[in-house]
Amino acid sequence: MQAVILAAGQGQRIREHHTLPKGFIEINHKPLIRHSLDILKEYGFDDILVVTGYASAYYEDLKSETDAFETIYNPYYATYGNLYSLYLSHNWVSDDVLILESDIIYEPRAISILMAQAAKDTILVSGPTGSNDEVYVEVDAKQNLTQMRKILSELDKPYVLGEFVGLSRLELATFKQYMNYLENNQALLQQGNYDEDGFGALAKQCSLHCELVSDLLWSEIDNVDQYDFAKKLYPKMNQEIEMQHV
């Protein structure tokens, strides 16, 4: 299995306080991208692509230092949505693929849970985080994705499973289907987000299982409040990791 990390975004909501790419925001004196690379290495991933954009030189320097991943540059990072970043990986992906965002911190077991799923196309979902920047996941009776939205009232509340974590896996055939669909829908490709817009469109064509891990500890870091939350969450997350290894 391969892994694609989406890391092109400008991080405008946190730029005033942190000018580096969001993947280089540090939790416990370690950049987020390093946390993810170490977790992926722990689970045997050695074929990793990072899609860069804003301040891409930081990732190029890290690549030279670690030789742990490849990169591809998104020249439209400032004007296109992150769905285009994912699309840029289409010639690189040649196996089932794990898709993750560069600005998240999470328990390592999130990866093992995804890898263990019988459903090869799986979106990871958590319980409530209280982040005030949630992407809510609505499912059908079989727990397959129907749609995602940031505004809860736009969904059928009894079918809202939880919050999108920013970790998903697709089998190669589904990924190719996804990319082909985007090539024929240029407006979506250029302006869409890969979660709400992209997965929402893909869910109309195939079954995307949503796996709920209600007690998963994780955080996205899109703004200062989330950064403060993640710093407070990390000691508890680290404690959980130590308990899992006992």
N, C-alpha and C positions, 0 to 999 in steps of 0.2 A: 504494500500500500504506500502511496505517495502522500505528501502534505503540501498544501498551498496556504501561505500566510498572506493576507491582504494588509498591506502596510503603506499604501500610497497617500492616504488622507492627510490634510493639512492640520487637523486638530484645532480648528479656529476657536472653539469654545474654551480651550485651555491655553491658547497661544500666548496670551498676555502674561501668563505665569510660567509657561514652559515652552521654549521656542524650538526644542528638538523634536524630531518625529515622535509620535505617541509611543511607539515601540521602545523608545529609549527613556521613557519615564521610569524612575527607579522605585521599586518596592523592596525594602530591606537591603538597600544599597546594591540592587541588581536590576538592570533594565528588564522590562516586560518581555522583550524579544528573547532575552537570555533565559528567562523562566520557561518560556514555551520551547525553545530549542533543547533545553536540558530534559524537559518532560518527554518530548518526542524521541530524543536519543534513548531515554530510559525504556521506551516501548518499542525500540528497534527501528525507528524511522531514520533512514539515511539518505532518502531522496526527497529533499525539501526545496521548494521554490518560494521566494519572497518577492511579491510584486511591490515595487517601490514607486515613489513619486516625489512628494515633498521631501526636501533635504535628503535625497537618496544617497549622498556621499557617506552618510553615517552607516548605512547598511553595506555599502561597498567596502568600507574600511573593516567592518566586522566580518564580512565574508573573507577578506584577505587574511584576517587575524585567525579565524577559526576553521576555514575550509569546511563549514558545516552545512552550507546551503548554496543554491544558485539564486540569481536575481534576474528579473526582467523589469524594465522601466516603463511606467505609464506616463507618456508625455502630456496626457490630458487630465492629470490628477486634479487640476484646479477648476475644471469646468464640467467633467463627466462624473457620473455616480460611480460607486465602487463596484457595480456590476460589470463595468468595462474592465476594471482591474482583474476580476475573475476571468473574464473572457480572454484576456491576454495570455492566460496560462494554457489555452486550448491546444496549442501545438506541443506543449511540454508534457501534459498529462497523458500517460500511457497505461495507467492501471487504476484500480479503485483509489479514490482520493479523499483525504481528510481536508476540510476547508475550515480555516479559523482566522480570526481577526488578531491584529498585532497589539491591540490596546486592551486586552483582557488578562486577568489573573484568575487562576482556577485550580481546584484540587486535581492532582494527576489522575485520580481515578476516573475523571471525566473521559479521558482518552480510552482507558481500558473498557469502560462501559460502552462507548461507541464501537470499539473494535469487536466486542463480544456479541453485538446484536445479530440476530438471525436475519433481520431485514437489512439488506445491503445499502438501502437508501434511508438514512436516519438523521433526524434533527434532534439535538439535545435540548431539553426543556427543564427549567428549574422551577422551584416554588417562588414565592414572593421575595423580592430583594429590597423593596422600598427605595429604589435608586432614583425615582422620579424621571427616568428616561427609558422606561421599559418598552420592549417590543413584545406584545402579547400574542400567543399562539392559539389559534382556534382549530379544533380537530373535528372529524366526523365520529360516528359510532365505533369505527374500527381503529380509532386513534391515528388516522392519517390526516395530514395537514389539509386544511381548507383555505385558510388565509392567515396573514399576520398584520397587525396594526399597532401603532403607538397609542391610539386612542381607544380605550377599552369599550366605550359606548358604541363603537362602530362594529363590534363583534356580537355574536350570539353568546351571551355570558355563560349559560350552562355548559357550553362546549369549549370554553376557554380553559386550556390545560395548564398553562403557566407562562413563563417568560423565556424568550429565545436567549440562549447563552452565547451564541457566536461560535459554536462548534457543531459541525455537521460532517456526514460522510455520504458519498455517492459512489455507486459502482460505475465502472467505466462507460458502459452502454448508456446509462442515464445521464452521465456528464456530457457525453457526445450529443445526446438528444437535446439537452439544455443549450449547448453551444450552437447547434444548428438552428434552434428556435430563435436565439438571439440574433443570428446573422440575418434572419428574415424579419426582424422587428427592430429596426435601427433606432427608433425613438426610445424604446425601452432600453436597448443596449447602452445608449449614450447617457441617458438621464436617470436610469433606475438604480435602486439599491438592490443588492443581491438577495437580501432577506425578504422584506415586505413585497417588493415588486418581482424579483427574480424567482424566488421559491414559490411565491403566490401563483405566478404564471405556470411554473413547472407542475405544481400540484393539480392543475386542471388536466394535465396530460398523463400523469403517472402517480403511483402511490408513494408518498413520502411519510414514513413512519415517524411519529414524534415520541421520543422516550423521555418520560418524566423522572427526574431525580429530585425529589422534593426537598431534600436536605443538602443539596450540593452548595458548597461555599464557592463563590466566584464574584467578580466585579468587573464591569467595563470601566474604563477611565476616559471619559469624554469631557469632563469639566472638573473644576476644583473640588466641588462637593464629593464627587465620586472618588477623586484621588484621596481625599481625607478619609472617606469610608474604607477604601481599599487598604490604606495603611493601618487602620484599626482592625480590619478583618484578618490581615495576614497572620498575626500571632495565633489566632484561633485556627486558621487554615493549616498552619504549620503543626499545631498540636494534633489536628486530625490526621495529618500525614504520618506523624510519628506513631500514632495509635494503630494506623493501618499496617505499619511495618513491624509491629510487635509480634 
